[in-house]
Amino acid sequence: MKAAELRDMSDEQLELTLQETATGYFRLRLQANTERLDAPSELRRHRRLIARIKTIQRQRLAAK
């Protein structure tokens, strides 16, 4: 998901997306530790998406 798409979301949508992504990242980490991952690049993708969302949330908080 691109940063522009995330900026178009409301605060509630961003929070929901963050929760879903964090849950998915947790599951991927568990899977990586217990068995072989099909796509290890998914870990990196989830981690970066979480960072993008938190950055946008922080920017909005600072702008208020």
PQR file of N, CA, C, O and H, with PARSE charges and radii, in Angstrom:
ATOM      1  N   MET A   1       0.840  -1.168   0.000 -0.4000 1.5000
ATOM      2  CA  MET A   1       0.000   0.000   0.000 -0.0000 2.0000
ATOM      3  C   MET A   1       0.895   1.244   0.000  0.5500 1.7000
ATOM      4  O   MET A   1       1.855   1.327   0.766 -0.5500 1.4000
ATOM      5  N   LYS A   2       0.581   2.173  -0.837 -0.4000 1.5000
ATOM      6  CA  LYS A   2       1.370   3.392  -0.981 -0.0000 2.0000
ATOM      7  C   LYS A   2       1.021   4.396   0.115  0.5500 1.7000
ATOM      8  O   LYS A   2      -0.069   4.361   0.684 -0.5500 1.4000
ATOM      9  H   LYS A   2      -0.199   2.106  -1.460  0.4000 1.0000
ATOM     10  N   ALA A   3       1.957   5.283   0.395 -0.4000 1.5000
ATOM     11  CA  ALA A   3       1.747   6.302   1.419 -0.0000 2.0000
ATOM     12  C   ALA A   3       0.596   7.233   1.033  0.5500 1.7000
ATOM     13  O   ALA A   3      -0.145   7.692   1.902 -0.5500 1.4000
ATOM     14  H   ALA A   3       2.843   5.312  -0.068  0.4000 1.0000
ATOM     15  N   ALA A   4       0.444   7.509  -0.246 -0.4000 1.5000
ATOM     16  CA  ALA A   4      -0.646   8.383  -0.697 -0.0000 2.0000
ATOM     17  C   ALA A   4      -2.001   7.754  -0.386  0.5500 1.7000
ATOM     18  O   ALA A   4      -2.937   8.454   0.000 -0.5500 1.4000
ATOM     19  H   ALA A   4       1.046   7.135  -0.951  0.4000 1.0000
ATOM     20  N   GLU A   5      -2.107   6.453  -0.550 -0.4000 1.5000
ATOM     21  CA  GLU A   5      -3.355   5.756  -0.229 -0.0000 2.0000
ATOM     22  C   GLU A   5      -3.627   5.827   1.264  0.5500 1.7000
ATOM     23  O   GLU A   5      -4.773   5.990   1.681 -0.5500 1.4000
ATOM     24  H   GLU A   5      -1.347   5.884  -0.864  0.4000 1.0000
ATOM     25  N   LEU A   6      -2.589   5.705   2.063 -0.4000 1.5000
ATOM     26  CA  LEU A   6      -2.755   5.764   3.513 -0.0000 2.0000
ATOM     27  C   LEU A   6      -3.159   7.162   3.960  0.5500 1.7000
ATOM     28  O   LEU A   6      -3.961   7.309   4.882 -0.5500 1.4000
ATOM     29  H   LEU A   6      -1.657   5.573   1.724  0.4000 1.0000
ATOM     30  N   ARG A   7      -2.612   8.191   3.317 -0.4000 1.5000
ATOM     31  CA  ARG A   7      -2.956   9.568   3.690 -0.0000 2.0000
ATOM     32  C   ARG A   7      -4.416   9.892   3.375  0.5500 1.7000
ATOM     33  O   ARG A   7      -5.010  10.759   4.017 -0.5500 1.4000
ATOM     34  H   ARG A   7      -1.960   8.072   2.568  0.4000 1.0000
ATOM     35  N   ASP A   8      -4.991   9.210   2.402 -0.4000 1.5000
ATOM     36  CA  ASP A   8      -6.386   9.441   2.048 -0.0000 2.0000
ATOM     37  C   ASP A   8      -7.349   8.811   3.046  0.5500 1.7000
ATOM     38  O   ASP A   8      -8.535   9.142   3.050 -0.5500 1.4000
ATOM     39  H   ASP A   8      -4.509   8.506   1.880  0.4000 1.0000
ATOM     40  N   MET A   9      -6.862   7.915   3.886 -0.4000 1.5000
ATOM     41  CA  MET A   9      -7.708   7.235   4.866 -0.0000 2.0000
ATOM     42  C   MET A   9      -7.989   8.140   6.058  0.5500 1.7000
ATOM     43  O   MET A   9      -7.228   9.061   6.357 -0.5500 1.4000
ATOM     44  H   MET A   9      -5.899   7.646   3.882  0.4000 1.0000
ATOM     45  N   SER A  10      -9.109   7.855   6.736 -0.4000 1.5000
ATOM     46  CA  SER A  10      -9.423   8.570   7.967 -0.0000 2.0000
ATOM     47  C   SER A  10      -8.581   8.004   9.106  0.5500 1.7000
ATOM     48  O   SER A  10      -7.923   6.976   8.949 -0.5500 1.4000
ATOM     49  H   SER A  10      -9.727   7.107   6.494  0.4000 1.0000
ATOM     50  N   ASP A  11      -8.607   8.674  10.241 -0.4000 1.5000
ATOM     51  CA  ASP A  11      -7.843   8.209  11.398 -0.0000 2.0000
ATOM     52  C   ASP A  11      -8.306   6.827  11.849  0.5500 1.7000
ATOM     53  O   ASP A  11      -7.486   5.992  12.231 -0.5500 1.4000
ATOM     54  H   ASP A  11      -9.142   9.510  10.369  0.4000 1.0000
ATOM     55  N   GLU A  12      -9.609   6.583  11.807 -0.4000 1.5000
ATOM     56  CA  GLU A  12     -10.148   5.291  12.230 -0.0000 2.0000
ATOM     57  C   GLU A  12      -9.717   4.176  11.278  0.5500 1.7000
ATOM     58  O   GLU A  12      -9.372   3.077  11.712 -0.5500 1.4000
ATOM     59  H   GLU A  12     -10.275   7.261  11.497  0.4000 1.0000
ATOM     60  N   GLN A  13      -9.739   4.467   9.987 -0.4000 1.5000
ATOM     61  CA  GLN A  13      -9.322   3.477   8.997 -0.0000 2.0000
ATOM     62  C   GLN A  13      -7.836   3.156   9.156  0.5500 1.7000
ATOM     63  O   GLN A  13      -7.423   2.003   9.034 -0.5500 1.4000
ATOM     64  H   GLN A  13     -10.019   5.360   9.634  0.4000 1.0000
ATOM     65  N   LEU A  14      -7.039   4.192   9.430 -0.4000 1.5000
ATOM     66  CA  LEU A  14      -5.604   3.983   9.634 -0.0000 2.0000
ATOM     67  C   LEU A  14      -5.352   3.093  10.844  0.5500 1.7000
ATOM     68  O   LEU A  14      -4.511   2.195  10.800 -0.5500 1.4000
ATOM     69  H   LEU A  14      -7.374   5.129   9.530  0.4000 1.0000
ATOM     70  N   GLU A  15      -6.081   3.346  11.920 -0.4000 1.5000
ATOM     71  CA  GLU A  15      -5.911   2.552  13.136 -0.0000 2.0000
ATOM     72  C   GLU A  15      -6.307   1.101  12.889  0.5500 1.7000
ATOM     73  O   GLU A  15      -5.632   0.185  13.359 -0.5500 1.4000
ATOM     74  H   GLU A  15      -6.764   4.076  11.956  0.4000 1.0000
ATOM     75  N   LEU A  16      -7.381   0.889  12.163 -0.4000 1.5000
ATOM     76  CA  LEU A  16      -7.816  -0.474  11.845 -0.0000 2.0000
ATOM     77  C   LEU A  16      -6.794  -1.179  10.954  0.5500 1.7000
ATOM     78  O   LEU A  16      -6.487  -2.351  11.172 -0.5500 1.4000
ATOM     79  H   LEU A  16      -7.929   1.633  11.781  0.4000 1.0000
ATOM     80  N   THR A  17      -6.277  -0.487   9.972 -0.4000 1.5000
ATOM     81  CA  THR A  17      -5.254  -1.054   9.090 -0.0000 2.0000
ATOM     82  C   THR A  17      -3.995  -1.392   9.877  0.5500 1.7000
ATOM     83  O   THR A  17      -3.366  -2.423   9.640 -0.5500 1.4000
ATOM     84  H   THR A  17      -6.527   0.465   9.794  0.4000 1.0000
ATOM     85  N   LEU A  18      -3.626  -0.517  10.817 -0.4000 1.5000
ATOM     86  CA  LEU A  18      -2.458  -0.769  11.660 -0.0000 2.0000
ATOM     87  C   LEU A  18      -2.655  -2.031  12.496  0.5500 1.7000
ATOM     88  O   LEU A  18      -1.744  -2.852  12.609 -0.5500 1.4000
ATOM     89  H   LEU A  18      -4.137   0.321  11.010  0.4000 1.0000
ATOM     90  N   GLN A  19      -3.833  -2.184  13.077 -0.4000 1.5000
ATOM     91  CA  GLN A  19      -4.104  -3.373  13.894 -0.0000 2.0000
ATOM     92  C   GLN A  19      -4.059  -4.641  13.055  0.5500 1.7000
ATOM     93  O   GLN A  19      -3.486  -5.644  13.481 -0.5500 1.4000
ATOM     94  H   GLN A  19      -4.572  -1.518  12.986  0.4000 1.0000
ATOM     95  N   GLU A  20      -4.651  -4.608  11.875 -0.4000 1.5000
ATOM     96  CA  GLU A  20      -4.656  -5.779  10.995 -0.0000 2.0000
ATOM     97  C   GLU A  20      -3.230  -6.135  10.553  0.5500 1.7000
ATOM     98  O   GLU A  20      -2.848  -7.305  10.533 -0.5500 1.4000
ATOM     99  H   GLU A  20      -5.116  -3.793  11.529  0.4000 1.0000
ATOM    100  N   THR A  21      -2.468  -5.125  10.207 -0.4000 1.5000
ATOM    101  CA  THR A  21      -1.096  -5.354   9.745 -0.0000 2.0000
ATOM    102  C   THR A  21      -0.216  -5.880  10.878  0.5500 1.7000
ATOM    103  O   THR A  21       0.604  -6.774  10.670 -0.5500 1.4000
ATOM    104  H   THR A  21      -2.778  -4.174  10.223  0.4000 1.0000
ATOM    105  N   ALA A  22      -0.389  -5.323  12.072 -0.4000 1.5000
ATOM    106  CA  ALA A  22       0.396  -5.779  13.224 -0.0000 2.0000
ATOM    107  C   ALA A  22       0.058  -7.229  13.566  0.5500 1.7000
ATOM    108  O   ALA A  22       0.945  -8.011  13.908 -0.5500 1.4000
ATOM    109  H   ALA A  22      -1.054  -4.597  12.242  0.4000 1.0000
ATOM    110  N   THR A  23      -1.216  -7.587  13.476 -0.4000 1.5000
ATOM    111  CA  THR A  23      -1.626  -8.969  13.730 -0.0000 2.0000
ATOM    112  C   THR A  23      -1.034  -9.901  12.682  0.5500 1.7000
ATOM    113  O   THR A  23      -0.538 -10.978  13.013 -0.5500 1.4000
ATOM    114  H   THR A  23      -1.937  -6.952  13.198  0.4000 1.0000
ATOM    115  N   GLY A  24      -1.084  -9.490  11.427 -0.4000 1.5000
ATOM    116  CA  GLY A  24      -0.500 -10.289  10.356 -0.0000 2.0000
ATOM    117  C   GLY A  24       1.002 -10.453  10.520  0.5500 1.7000
ATOM    118  O   GLY A  24       1.550 -11.526  10.267 -0.5500 1.4000
ATOM    119  H   GLY A  24      -1.487  -8.615  11.158  0.4000 1.0000
ATOM    120  N   TYR A  25       1.663  -9.384  10.946 -0.4000 1.5000
ATOM    121  CA  TYR A  25       3.114  -9.429  11.169 -0.0000 2.0000
ATOM    122  C   TYR A  25       3.449 -10.385  12.308  0.5500 1.7000
ATOM    123  O   TYR A  25       4.414 -11.144  12.225 -0.5500 1.4000
ATOM    124  H   TYR A  25       1.218  -8.513  11.152  0.4000 1.0000
ATOM    125  N   PHE A  26       2.656 -10.347  13.363 -0.4000 1.5000
ATOM    126  CA  PHE A  26       2.872 -11.256  14.491 -0.0000 2.0000
ATOM    127  C   PHE A  26       2.746 -12.710  14.048  0.5500 1.7000
ATOM    128  O   PHE A  26       3.569 -13.552  14.409 -0.5500 1.4000
ATOM    129  H   PHE A  26       1.872  -9.731  13.431  0.4000 1.0000
ATOM    130  N   ARG A  27       1.720 -12.992  13.271 -0.4000 1.5000
ATOM    131  CA  ARG A  27       1.522 -14.362  12.777 -0.0000 2.0000
ATOM    132  C   ARG A  27       2.669 -14.813  11.875  0.5500 1.7000
ATOM    133  O   ARG A  27       3.108 -15.960  11.944 -0.5500 1.4000
ATOM    134  H   ARG A  27       1.052 -12.308  12.979  0.4000 1.0000
ATOM    135  N   LEU A  28       3.146 -13.906  11.035 -0.4000 1.5000
ATOM    136  CA  LEU A  28       4.282 -14.238  10.173 -0.0000 2.0000
ATOM    137  C   LEU A  28       5.540 -14.514  10.981  0.5500 1.7000
ATOM    138  O   LEU A  28       6.305 -15.423  10.658 -0.5500 1.4000
ATOM    139  H   LEU A  28       2.789 -12.973  10.979  0.4000 1.0000
ATOM    140  N   ARG A  29       5.752 -13.729  12.032 -0.4000 1.5000
ATOM    141  CA  ARG A  29       6.924 -13.958  12.888 -0.0000 2.0000
ATOM    142  C   ARG A  29       6.830 -15.314  13.576  0.5500 1.7000
ATOM    143  O   ARG A  29       7.822 -16.037  13.666 -0.5500 1.4000
ATOM    144  H   ARG A  29       5.130 -12.991  12.294  0.4000 1.0000
ATOM    145  N   LEU A  30       5.639 -15.660  14.062 -0.4000 1.5000
ATOM    146  CA  LEU A  30       5.464 -16.980  14.672 -0.0000 2.0000
ATOM    147  C   LEU A  30       5.734 -18.085  13.664  0.5500 1.7000
ATOM    148  O   LEU A  30       6.420 -19.062  13.964 -0.5500 1.4000
ATOM    149  H   LEU A  30       4.833 -15.073  13.989  0.4000 1.0000
ATOM    150  N   GLN A  31       5.195 -17.921  12.479 -0.4000 1.5000
ATOM    151  CA  GLN A  31       5.379 -18.918  11.432 -0.0000 2.0000
ATOM    152  C   GLN A  31       6.861 -19.028  11.054  0.5500 1.7000
ATOM    153  O   GLN A  31       7.353 -20.126  10.795 -0.5500 1.4000
ATOM    154  H   GLN A  31       4.638 -17.127  12.235  0.4000 1.0000
ATOM    155  N   ALA A  32       7.560 -17.913  11.023 -0.4000 1.5000
ATOM    156  CA  ALA A  32       8.981 -17.930  10.677 -0.0000 2.0000
ATOM    157  C   ALA A  32       9.787 -18.682  11.726  0.5500 1.7000
ATOM    158  O   ALA A  32      10.778 -19.337  11.402 -0.5500 1.4000
ATOM    159  H   ALA A  32       7.160 -17.021  11.233  0.4000 1.0000
ATOM    160  N   ASN A  33       9.362 -18.588  12.981 -0.4000 1.5000
ATOM    161  CA  ASN A  33      10.092 -19.255  14.050 -0.0000 2.0000
ATOM    162  C   ASN A  33       9.755 -20.729  14.168  0.5500 1.7000
ATOM    163  O   ASN A  33      10.575 -21.511  14.650 -0.5500 1.4000
ATOM    164  H   ASN A  33       8.557 -18.056  13.243  0.4000 1.0000
ATOM    165  N   THR A  34       8.566 -21.126  13.739 -0.4000 1.5000
ATOM    166  CA  THR A  34       8.152 -22.515  13.905 -0.0000 2.0000
ATOM    167  C   THR A  34       8.303 -23.350  12.645  0.5500 1.7000
ATOM    168  O   THR A  34       8.472 -24.567  12.715 -0.5500 1.4000
ATOM    169  H   THR A  34       7.900 -20.492  13.347  0.4000 1.0000
ATOM    170  N   GLU A  35       8.244 -22.702  11.503 -0.4000 1.5000
ATOM    171  CA  GLU A  35       8.353 -23.432  10.238 -0.0000 2.0000
ATOM    172  C   GLU A  35       8.907 -22.513   9.166  0.5500 1.7000
ATOM    173  O   GLU A  35       9.217 -21.352   9.431 -0.5500 1.4000
ATOM    174  H   GLU A  35       8.107 -21.713  11.446  0.4000 1.0000
ATOM    175  N   ARG A  36       9.027 -23.021   7.988 -0.4000 1.5000
ATOM    176  CA  ARG A  36       9.583 -22.243   6.874 -0.0000 2.0000
ATOM    177  C   ARG A  36       8.496 -21.365   6.255  0.5500 1.7000
ATOM    178  O   ARG A  36       7.372 -21.803   6.012 -0.5500 1.4000
ATOM    179  H   ARG A  36       8.776 -23.964   7.773  0.4000 1.0000
ATOM    180  N   LEU A  37       8.871 -20.120   6.011 -0.4000 1.5000
ATOM    181  CA  LEU A  37       7.949 -19.180   5.366 -0.0000 2.0000
ATOM    182  C   LEU A  37       7.954 -19.380   3.858  0.5500 1.7000
ATOM    183  O   LEU A  37       8.990 -19.679   3.264 -0.5500 1.4000
ATOM    184  H   LEU A  37       9.784 -19.763   6.208  0.4000 1.0000
ATOM    185  N   ASP A  38       6.782 -19.210   3.243 -0.4000 1.5000
ATOM    186  CA  ASP A  38       6.701 -19.275   1.784 -0.0000 2.0000
ATOM    187  C   ASP A  38       7.338 -18.045   1.156  0.5500 1.7000
ATOM    188  O   ASP A  38       8.041 -18.138   0.149 -0.5500 1.4000
ATOM    189  H   ASP A  38       5.941 -18.967   3.726  0.4000 1.0000
ATOM    190  N   ALA A  39       7.081 -16.889   1.766 -0.4000 1.5000
ATOM    191  CA  ALA A  39       7.610 -15.631   1.232 -0.0000 2.0000
ATOM    192  C   ALA A  39       8.203 -14.802   2.374  0.5500 1.7000
ATOM    193  O   ALA A  39       7.485 -14.029   3.008 -0.5500 1.4000
ATOM    194  H   ALA A  39       6.510 -16.814   2.584  0.4000 1.0000
ATOM    195  N   PRO A  40       9.482 -14.952   2.639 -0.5600 1.5000
ATOM    196  CA  PRO A  40      10.103 -14.183   3.725  0.2800 2.0000
ATOM    197  C   PRO A  40      10.030 -12.671   3.520  0.5500 1.7000
ATOM    198  O   PRO A  40      10.136 -11.908   4.480 -0.5500 1.4000
ATOM    199  N   SER A  41       9.851 -12.244   2.296 -0.4000 1.5000
ATOM    200  CA  SER A  41       9.757 -10.806   2.021 -0.0000 2.0000
ATOM    201  C   SER A  41       8.500 -10.187   2.621  0.5500 1.7000
ATOM    202  O   SER A  41       8.415  -8.967   2.763 -0.5500 1.4000
ATOM    203  H   SER A  41       9.765 -12.864   1.516  0.4000 1.0000
ATOM    204  N   GLU A  42       7.524 -11.022   2.974 -0.4000 1.5000
ATOM    205  CA  GLU A  42       6.297 -10.511   3.591 -0.0000 2.0000
ATOM    206  C   GLU A  42       6.593  -9.876   4.949  0.5500 1.7000
ATOM    207  O   GLU A  42       5.935  -8.910   5.336 -0.5500 1.4000
ATOM    208  H   GLU A  42       7.593 -12.013   2.859  0.4000 1.0000
ATOM    209  N   LEU A  43       7.572 -10.409   5.669 -0.4000 1.5000
ATOM    210  CA  LEU A  43       7.939  -9.819   6.957 -0.0000 2.0000
ATOM    211  C   LEU A  43       8.373  -8.363   6.767  0.5500 1.7000
ATOM    212  O   LEU A  43       7.932  -7.468   7.488 -0.5500 1.4000
ATOM    213  H   LEU A  43       8.106 -11.193   5.354  0.4000 1.0000
ATOM    214  N   ARG A  44       9.228  -8.155   5.802 -0.4000 1.5000
ATOM    215  CA  ARG A  44       9.730  -6.809   5.522 -0.0000 2.0000
ATOM    216  C   ARG A  44       8.600  -5.894   5.063  0.5500 1.7000
ATOM    217  O   ARG A  44       8.538  -4.733   5.470 -0.5500 1.4000
ATOM    218  H   ARG A  44       9.586  -8.883   5.217  0.4000 1.0000
ATOM    219  N   ARG A  45       7.713  -6.404   4.224 -0.4000 1.5000
ATOM    220  CA  ARG A  45       6.596  -5.604   3.715 -0.0000 2.0000
ATOM    221  C   ARG A  45       5.680  -5.153   4.848  0.5500 1.7000
ATOM    222  O   ARG A  45       5.272  -3.993   4.900 -0.5500 1.4000
ATOM    223  H   ARG A  45       7.763  -7.346   3.893  0.4000 1.0000
ATOM    224  N   HIS A  46       5.359  -6.074   5.752 -0.4000 1.5000
ATOM    225  CA  HIS A  46       4.504  -5.741   6.892 -0.0000 2.0000
ATOM    226  C   HIS A  46       5.187  -4.726   7.818  0.5500 1.7000
ATOM    227  O   HIS A  46       4.557  -3.774   8.279 -0.5500 1.4000
ATOM    228  H   HIS A  46       5.690  -7.017   5.710  0.4000 1.0000
ATOM    229  N   ARG A  47       6.457  -4.937   8.079 -0.4000 1.5000
ATOM    230  CA  ARG A  47       7.191  -4.040   8.970 -0.0000 2.0000
ATOM    231  C   ARG A  47       7.219  -2.619   8.405  0.5500 1.7000
ATOM    232  O   ARG A  47       7.045  -1.649   9.142 -0.5500 1.4000
ATOM    233  H   ARG A  47       6.969  -5.711   7.704  0.4000 1.0000
ATOM    234  N   ARG A  48       7.436  -2.505   7.118 -0.4000 1.5000
ATOM    235  CA  ARG A  48       7.484  -1.176   6.486 -0.0000 2.0000
ATOM    236  C   ARG A  48       6.103  -0.518   6.437  0.5500 1.7000
ATOM    237  O   ARG A  48       5.991   0.700   6.579 -0.5500 1.4000
ATOM    238  H   ARG A  48       7.578  -3.293   6.519  0.4000 1.0000
ATOM    239  N   LEU A  49       5.051  -1.320   6.238 -0.4000 1.5000
ATOM    240  CA  LEU A  49       3.705  -0.768   6.232 -0.0000 2.0000
ATOM    241  C   LEU A  49       3.344  -0.233   7.614  0.5500 1.7000
ATOM    242  O   LEU A  49       2.726   0.825   7.731 -0.5500 1.4000
ATOM    243  H   LEU A  49       5.142  -2.309   6.123  0.4000 1.0000
ATOM    244  N   ILE A  50       3.726  -0.961   8.654 -0.4000 1.5000
ATOM    245  CA  ILE A  50       3.484  -0.490  10.014 -0.0000 2.0000
ATOM    246  C   ILE A  50       4.203   0.835  10.242  0.5500 1.7000
ATOM    247  O   ILE A  50       3.634   1.754  10.832 -0.5500 1.4000
ATOM    248  H   ILE A  50       4.227  -1.821   8.558  0.4000 1.0000
ATOM    249  N   ALA A  51       5.432   0.942   9.785 -0.4000 1.5000
ATOM    250  CA  ALA A  51       6.202   2.176   9.940 -0.0000 2.0000
ATOM    251  C   ALA A  51       5.548   3.326   9.178  0.5500 1.7000
ATOM    252  O   ALA A  51       5.485   4.447   9.683 -0.5500 1.4000
ATOM    253  H   ALA A  51       5.894   0.196   9.305  0.4000 1.0000
ATOM    254  N   ARG A  52       5.063   3.058   7.974 -0.4000 1.5000
ATOM    255  CA  ARG A  52       4.396   4.112   7.190 -0.0000 2.0000
ATOM    256  C   ARG A  52       3.157   4.621   7.914  0.5500 1.7000
ATOM    257  O   ARG A  52       2.934   5.829   8.000 -0.5500 1.4000
ATOM    258  H   ARG A  52       5.113   2.147   7.564  0.4000 1.0000
ATOM    259  N   ILE A  53       2.359   3.704   8.431 -0.4000 1.5000
ATOM    260  CA  ILE A  53       1.125   4.095   9.120 -0.0000 2.0000
ATOM    261  C   ILE A  53       1.449   4.914  10.361  0.5500 1.7000
ATOM    262  O   ILE A  53       0.827   5.949  10.601 -0.5500 1.4000
ATOM    263  H   ILE A  53       2.540   2.723   8.361  0.4000 1.0000
ATOM    264  N   LYS A  54       2.411   4.463  11.147 -0.4000 1.5000
ATOM    265  CA  LYS A  54       2.776   5.197  12.360 -0.0000 2.0000
ATOM    266  C   LYS A  54       3.337   6.575  12.035  0.5500 1.7000
ATOM    267  O   LYS A  54       3.102   7.530  12.776 -0.5500 1.4000
ATOM    268  H   LYS A  54       2.916   3.623  10.952  0.4000 1.0000
ATOM    269  N   THR A  55       4.072   6.687  10.940 -0.4000 1.5000
ATOM    270  CA  THR A  55       4.615   7.981  10.523 -0.0000 2.0000
ATOM    271  C   THR A  55       3.486   8.942  10.171  0.5500 1.7000
ATOM    272  O   THR A  55       3.510  10.103  10.580 -0.5500 1.4000
ATOM    273  H   THR A  55       4.263   5.912  10.338  0.4000 1.0000
ATOM    274  N   ILE A  56       2.507   8.472   9.424 -0.4000 1.5000
ATOM    275  CA  ILE A  56       1.381   9.322   9.030 -0.0000 2.0000
ATOM    276  C   ILE A  56       0.569   9.727  10.257  0.5500 1.7000
ATOM    277  O   ILE A  56       0.137  10.875  10.364 -0.5500 1.4000
ATOM    278  H   ILE A  56       2.487   7.529   9.092  0.4000 1.0000
ATOM    279  N   GLN A  57       0.359   8.793  11.181 -0.4000 1.5000
ATOM    280  CA  GLN A  57      -0.366   9.123  12.407 -0.0000 2.0000
ATOM    281  C   GLN A  57       0.384  10.194  13.201  0.5500 1.7000
ATOM    282  O   GLN A  57      -0.230  11.117  13.735 -0.5500 1.4000
ATOM    283  H   GLN A  57       0.710   7.861  11.094  0.4000 1.0000
ATOM    284  N   ARG A  58       1.696  10.072  13.276 -0.4000 1.5000
ATOM    285  CA  ARG A  58       2.511  11.037  14.013 -0.0000 2.0000
ATOM    286  C   ARG A  58       2.470  12.414  13.336  0.5500 1.7000
ATOM    287  O   ARG A  58       2.415  13.440  14.014 -0.5500 1.4000
ATOM    288  H   ARG A  58       2.196   9.322  12.842  0.4000 1.0000
ATOM    289  N   GLN A  59       2.496  12.431  12.009 -0.4000 1.5000
ATOM    290  CA  GLN A  59       2.421  13.698  11.278 -0.0000 2.0000
ATOM    291  C   GLN A  59       1.087  14.386  11.529  0.5500 1.7000
ATOM    292  O   GLN A  59       1.033  15.603  11.707 -0.5500 1.4000
ATOM    293  H   GLN A  59       2.541  11.598  11.458  0.4000 1.0000
ATOM    294  N   ARG A  60       0.016  13.609  11.543 -0.4000 1.5000
ATOM    295  CA  ARG A  60      -1.309  14.195  11.796 -0.0000 2.0000
ATOM    296  C   ARG A  60      -1.405  14.721  13.222  0.5500 1.7000
ATOM    297  O   ARG A  60      -2.011  15.765  13.462 -0.5500 1.4000
ATOM    298  H   ARG A  60       0.059  12.620  11.399  0.4000 1.0000
ATOM    299  N   LEU A  61      -0.817  14.011  14.157 -0.4000 1.5000
ATOM    300  CA  LEU A  61      -0.844  14.452  15.540 -0.0000 2.0000
ATOM    301  C   LEU A  61      -0.056  15.757  15.702  0.5500 1.7000
ATOM    302  O   LEU A  61      -0.481  16.654  16.431 -0.5500 1.4000
ATOM    303  H   LEU A  61      -0.324  13.163  13.962  0.4000 1.0000
ATOM    304  N   ALA A  62       1.066  15.860  15.038 -0.4000 1.5000
ATOM    305  CA  ALA A  62       1.897  17.056  15.125 -0.0000 2.0000
ATOM    306  C   ALA A  62       1.230  18.260  14.450  0.5500 1.7000
ATOM    307  O   ALA A  62       1.470  19.406  14.832 -0.5500 1.4000
ATOM    308  H   ALA A  62       1.411  15.131  14.446  0.4000 1.0000
ATOM    309  N   ALA A  63       0.396  17.992  13.449 -0.4000 1.5000
ATOM    310  CA  ALA A  63      -0.255  19.082  12.708 -0.0000 2.0000
ATOM    311  C   ALA A  63      -1.428  19.687  13.482  0.5500 1.7000
ATOM    312  O   ALA A  63      -1.882  20.787  13.165 -0.5500 1.4000
ATOM    313  H   ALA A  63       0.201  17.062  13.138  0.4000 1.0000
ATOM    314  N   LYS A  64      -1.908  18.982  14.478 -0.4000 1.5000
ATOM    315  CA  LYS A  64      -3.080  19.493  15.246 -0.0000 2.0000
ATOM    316  C   LYS A  64      -2.702  20.543  16.230  0.5500 1.7000
ATOM    317  O   LYS A  64      -3.562  21.063  16.940 -0.5500 1.4000
ATOM    318  H   LYS A  64      -1.539  18.088  14.735  0.4000 1.0000
TER
END
